[in-house]
Amino acid sequence: QPTPQPETSNPELVKLMACVPVVSAPETPIKTQLNEKAYRRNDTLLIGFTNKKLMNSWTKWINKTWGDRVHISSDETLEEFPHCLSVLWYGTTIDWERLKVLDYSLKPDEQRTIKTPDFEFRKATETTTQIFRDGVLLGLAKNCDGHWESPQFKGERFDSIEEIASRMWELINQF
């Protein structure tokens, strides 16, 4: 039975509405395989490793290459591998094709030089060669009796001009 209202109260109808948030399980972004050891999930690169020492080598290289433009974590898991490195880029354009061709079973400094057909080499002098990509001069390389050197990489020696070209391209793509 309704409770009698005192005569002094206002008989206006009061509506109460409750807002209940709808809780839904967050969707897990789809993971796309890049190569036999690497996957992509949105702007995150997931790399699987069989040993922690190799994972640590890649962690150091990534920190040196991209620094504060990435967040690195080893909290992720990949079913096929005992160790997983997760790299999230902040506001940087990511060259997924470049990351796709890396061999993550090798240390970063052991990567095979990938010869790219769109590098063009023009002799400037008898020992110096200009390196171009898409018509843009990347830099110079000098043949020094069996090895190559470049002013961009002072003190470093390279086995081939293609190796210097690849390093120049990596250097340009850091920015």
Disulfide bonds with the S-S distance in Angstrom:
none
